[in-house]
Amino acid sequence: MAVPVYLLAGPEIGERNDFAEKLKADVRKRFGASDECLLYAADTRMQDVVARLRTESLFCPATVIVLRGAEQIKLKDDIAVLGEWIASVTPSAHNKSPAESSVLILVSDAVSVDAKLEKLIPKEHKKIFWELFEDRKEEWVRSFFRKNGYTVDADAVSTILDMVENNTEALRNECACFFLCFPKDHLITSADVEHILAHNREESAFTLFDAMADAESSAQKRFERAVQILQKILLTKNGNAVMLIAGLASCFRRLLVWHRMHTGGAYVDDVTMRQNGFSGKTARTQYARAARVWTQGQTAGIVALLARTDMEMRALGTAFVETQLTLMLYEIVIKRGASAASYEVA
């Protein structure tokens, strides 16, 4: 075995989690059992992580630590401590058989981590999990239902993808709801999807975008609703600010595509719509409304704003996340992508 440390990065949570589970299963297979632990970089000292890796368990022959939020590991001392441990378990002329029973899996929702940290990880142990392309997502949904004894029509697949976050973990959780509501061999239709997911849908980056894009409401009401949804998201166990921004960025990038397709009021046929990821009626209606709220130029400014907010949050840490995200929503909804030099008093 090579150095027992891995870096799994990127926004595709489902495939990333599956890969981490395979790594843990491999450890259990080799050692019979393992002590598995999930930690978060923002809440855990690196010295404590390494101490746990160095300490043999009294009850299990191996230890596996999954450390999430690896993009937050930036302090020189933390990287040095981790580097010392990695050096101690790296095969060398002086240490040909280092201990392999402790494995560290670094996980990041971002696509990269601090350059000094990344240099510590062997190239073959670094993997980025990108968002799935439209055709792969459609096939994933059809395959998931088929493996569980169900069939799903094309409109239902499009509706699911319109309503669920763009990662296979969210798709797996939402699609599993249908297995509790319908007998096997049932054909899942678009009407079934609307009925089931509308009642079980949790707030996410996509419901947040939908609320902000409600062209029938005033900017003030849209902002108030957006803040309420933001607070609900941050209170959930999956309230990850980085993933929230990634989800919003995905929505606004799609809105840019919508604007480009309709430049000058051009007619867009059904085939072109589908090729550009607008298969379902729900998505087409949503983005037509959003295009009435933000112009193409404003949308491009919002994409840049989201990238800037993401970088600022990574630099400042978690202390001001809610404040930063609320300001971001203010700039998206009230300022339509422009920076807020000062708050406006109504």
C-alpha positions in Angstrom: 0.0 0.0 0.0 1.2 3.6 -0.8 0.9 6.5 1.6 -2.4 6.1 3.5 -3.8 9.6 2.9 -6.3 10.7 0.3 -7.8 13.9 -1.0 -11.3 13.7 -2.4 -12.5 17.1 -3.7 -15.3 18.6 -5.8 -19.0 19.2 -5.8 -20.3 15.8 -6.8 -21.1 14.6 -3.3 -22.6 11.2 -4.2 -19.8 9.8 -6.2 -17.3 11.3 -3.7 -19.0 9.6 -0.7 -19.2 6.3 -2.6 -15.4 6.5 -3.2 -14.7 7.2 0.4 -16.9 4.2 1.4 -14.9 2.0 -0.9 -11.7 3.1 0.8 -13.1 2.3 4.2 -14.4 -1.0 3.0 -10.9 -1.9 1.7 -9.4 -1.1 5.2 -12.0 -3.3 6.8 -11.3 -6.1 4.4 -7.5 -6.0 5.0 -7.7 -5.6 8.8 -11.0 -7.3 9.7 -12.4 -4.1 11.3 -11.7 -0.5 11.7 -12.4 2.4 14.0 -14.1 5.0 11.7 -14.4 8.7 12.6 -15.8 11.8 10.9 -14.3 15.1 11.8 -14.5 18.7 10.5 -11.4 20.8 9.9 -13.2 24.0 11.2 -13.8 22.3 14.6 -10.8 20.1 15.1 -7.1 20.9 15.8 -4.7 19.2 13.4 -2.6 18.0 16.3 -5.6 16.1 17.6 -6.3 14.5 14.3 -2.7 13.3 14.0 -2.6 12.1 17.6 -5.6 10.0 16.9 -3.9 8.6 13.7 -0.8 7.7 15.7 -2.7 6.0 18.6 -3.6 2.4 18.1 -7.1 1.5 19.1 -7.6 -1.1 21.9 -10.6 -2.6 20.1 -9.9 -2.2 16.4 -6.8 -3.1 14.4 -7.2 -0.1 12.1 -8.3 3.6 12.2 -9.9 5.6 9.4 -10.5 9.3 9.8 -12.6 11.3 7.3 -11.7 15.0 7.7 -14.2 17.3 5.9 -13.6 20.9 5.0 -10.0 20.3 3.9 -10.0 23.6 2.0 -9.9 25.3 5.4 -6.5 23.7 6.3 -4.2 26.7 5.6 -2.2 27.4 8.8 1.5 26.7 8.4 1.7 24.8 11.7 -1.3 22.6 10.8 0.2 21.7 7.4 3.6 21.0 9.1 2.0 18.7 11.6 0.2 16.8 8.9 3.3 16.7 6.8 5.3 15.1 9.6 2.8 12.3 10.0 2.7 11.6 6.3 6.5 11.5 6.2 6.4 9.0 9.1 4.1 6.6 7.1 5.8 7.0 3.7 7.9 4.0 2.6 11.6 4.9 2.4 15.0 3.4 2.6 15.0 3.8 6.4 11.3 2.9 6.9 10.4 0.2 4.3 7.4 -1.1 6.2 5.6 1.9 7.9 2.3 1.4 9.7 -0.6 1.2 7.3 -3.4 0.7 9.8 -4.2 4.4 10.1 -5.8 6.1 7.0 -6.7 9.7 6.6 -9.3 10.8 4.0 -9.4 14.6 3.4 -12.6 15.8 1.9 -13.4 19.1 0.3 -16.5 20.5 -1.4 -14.1 22.9 -3.3 -12.1 21.6 -6.3 -8.7 22.6 -4.7 -7.1 23.1 -1.3 -4.0 25.0 -0.1 -1.1 24.4 -2.5 1.2 23.3 0.3 -1.3 20.8 1.6 -1.9 19.4 -1.9 1.8 18.8 -2.4 1.7 16.4 0.6 -0.8 14.1 -1.1 0.5 11.5 -3.7 -0.9 12.3 -7.2 -2.6 8.9 -7.4 -4.5 9.6 -4.2 -6.0 12.9 -5.3 -9.4 12.8 -7.1 -11.8 15.6 -8.1 -15.5 14.7 -8.5 -17.0 17.1 -10.9 -20.8 17.8 -11.4 -22.4 15.3 -13.8 -23.3 16.4 -17.3 -27.0 16.5 -18.2 -26.9 13.2 -20.1 -25.1 11.4 -17.3 -27.6 12.7 -14.7 -30.5 11.5 -16.8 -29.0 8.1 -17.2 -28.2 8.0 -13.5 -31.8 8.6 -12.5 -33.1 6.0 -15.0 -30.6 3.5 -13.8 -31.4 4.1 -10.1 -35.1 3.5 -10.6 -34.4 0.4 -12.8 -32.1 -1.2 -10.2 -34.9 -0.8 -7.6 -37.6 -2.4 -9.8 -39.2 0.8 -11.1 -39.5 2.5 -14.5 -39.6 6.3 -15.0 -40.7 8.3 -18.1 -38.7 11.0 -19.8 -40.8 13.9 -18.5 -40.5 12.5 -14.9 -36.7 12.4 -15.2 -36.6 16.0 -16.4 -38.9 17.1 -13.6 -36.7 15.4 -11.0 -33.6 17.1 -12.3 -35.4 20.4 -12.3 -36.3 20.0 -8.6 -33.3 18.3 -7.0 -29.8 19.6 -6.3 -27.1 18.8 -8.9 -25.4 15.9 -7.2 -26.1 12.2 -6.9 -26.3 12.2 -3.1 -29.4 14.5 -3.2 -30.8 12.6 -6.2 -30.5 9.3 -4.4 -32.2 10.6 -1.2 -35.1 12.2 -3.1 -35.6 9.3 -5.6 -35.8 6.8 -2.7 -39.0 8.5 -1.5 -40.8 7.0 -4.4 -40.1 3.5 -3.2 -42.1 4.1 -0.1 -45.1 5.5 -2.0 -45.5 3.2 -5.0 -45.4 -0.6 -5.6 -42.6 -2.1 -7.7 -43.1 -2.1 -11.5 -44.9 1.2 -11.1 -44.2 3.8 -13.9 -43.1 7.0 -12.3 -44.7 10.0 -14.1 -44.1 13.7 -14.0 -47.4 14.0 -12.0 -46.0 11.6 -9.4 -42.8 13.6 -9.1 -44.7 16.9 -8.6 -46.9 15.3 -6.0 -44.1 13.5 -4.0 -41.3 16.0 -4.2 -43.5 19.0 -3.6 -44.5 17.6 -0.2 -41.0 16.3 0.8 -38.8 19.0 -0.6 -36.3 20.7 1.7 -34.9 24.1 1.2 -31.8 24.2 -0.9 -29.8 26.5 -3.3 -32.4 25.7 -5.9 -35.5 26.7 -3.9 -33.5 29.8 -2.8 -32.9 30.7 -6.5 -36.6 30.0 -7.3 -37.7 32.4 -4.6 -35.3 35.1 -5.7 -36.5 34.7 -9.3 -40.2 35.2 -8.5 -40.8 38.0 -11.0 -44.3 38.6 -9.7 -43.1 39.7 -6.3 -41.3 43.0 -5.3 -37.6 43.0 -4.7 -38.2 43.6 -1.0 -40.5 40.6 -0.6 -38.1 38.4 -2.6 -35.2 39.5 -0.4 -37.2 38.8 2.8 -38.2 35.3 1.5 -34.6 34.6 0.4 -33.3 35.4 3.9 -35.9 33.1 5.5 -34.8 30.3 3.2 -31.1 31.0 3.9 -31.7 30.7 7.7 -33.5 27.4 7.3 -30.7 26.0 5.1 -28.0 27.0 7.6 -29.9 25.3 10.4 -30.0 22.0 8.7 -27.3 19.3 9.0 -26.5 19.9 5.3 -26.2 23.7 5.7 -22.9 24.0 3.9 -22.2 27.5 2.7 -19.7 26.4 0.0 -22.2 24.0 -1.5 -25.0 26.7 -1.2 -22.9 29.1 -3.3 -21.9 26.3 -5.7 -25.6 25.5 -6.2 -26.5 29.2 -6.8 -23.6 29.6 -9.2 -24.9 26.6 -11.2 -28.3 28.3 -11.4 -27.0 31.6 -12.5 -24.7 30.0 -15.1 -27.7 28.3 -16.5 -29.5 31.6 -16.6 -26.6 33.0 -18.6 -27.1 30.2 -21.1 -30.8 31.0 -21.2 -30.1 34.7 -22.0 -27.6 33.8 -24.7 -30.1 31.4 -26.4 -32.7 34.2 -26.4 -30.5 37.1 -27.4 -32.6 39.6 -29.4 -35.8 37.7 -28.7 -34.7 34.7 -30.9 -37.0 31.7 -31.1 -35.4 28.6 -29.5 -36.7 25.2 -30.6 -37.3 22.2 -28.3 -34.2 20.3 -29.5 -31.9 23.3 -28.6 -33.6 23.7 -25.3 -33.0 20.1 -24.4 -29.4 20.2 -25.6 -28.7 23.1 -23.3 -30.3 21.4 -20.2 -33.8 22.8 -20.3 -35.7 19.6 -20.8 -38.7 20.1 -18.5 -41.5 22.6 -18.4 -40.7 23.5 -14.8 -37.1 24.6 -15.7 -38.3 26.6 -18.8 -40.9 28.4 -16.8 -38.5 29.1 -13.9 -35.7 30.5 -16.2 -38.1 32.5 -18.3 -39.2 34.2 -15.0 -35.6 34.7 -13.8 -34.7 36.3 -17.2 -37.3 39.0 -16.4 -35.6 39.7 -13.1 -32.0 39.9 -14.2 -30.5 41.0 -17.5 -27.7 39.1 -19.1 -25.2 41.6 -17.9 -26.6 41.5 -14.3 -26.5 37.7 -14.4 -22.8 37.8 -15.4 -22.1 40.2 -12.5 -23.9 37.9 -10.1 -21.8 34.9 -11.2 -18.7 37.0 -10.4 -20.2 38.1 -7.1 -20.8 34.5 -6.1 -17.1 33.6 -6.9 -15.9 36.6 -4.9 -18.1 35.7 -1.9 -16.8 32.1 -2.0 -13.2 33.3 -1.8 -13.9 35.8 1.0 -15.6 33.1 3.1 -12.7 30.7 2.7 -10.3 33.5 3.8 -12.3 34.7 6.8 -13.5 31.3 8.1 -16.9 30.4 9.5 -17.4 33.3 12.0 -19.3 35.6 9.6 -20.8 33.1 7.2 -24.5 34.2 7.8 -23.6 37.9 7.5 -21.7 37.4 4.3 -24.4 35.3 2.7 -27.1 37.7 3.7 -25.1 40.6 2.2 -24.7 38.4 -0.9 -28.4 37.9 -1.2 -29.0 41.7 -0.7 -26.6 42.4 -3.6 -28.3 39.7 -5.8 -31.9 40.7 -5.2 -31.9 44.4 -4.3 -28.8 45.6 -6.1 -29.1 43.0 -9.0 -25.5 42.0 -8.9 -24.0 45.4 -8.0 -21.8 45.7 -4.9 -23.5 47.3 -1.9 -21.3 50.2 -0.9 -23.8 51.0 1.8 -27.2 49.7 2.8 -30.2 51.6 1.5 -32.8 52.8 3.9 -36.4 52.4 2.7 
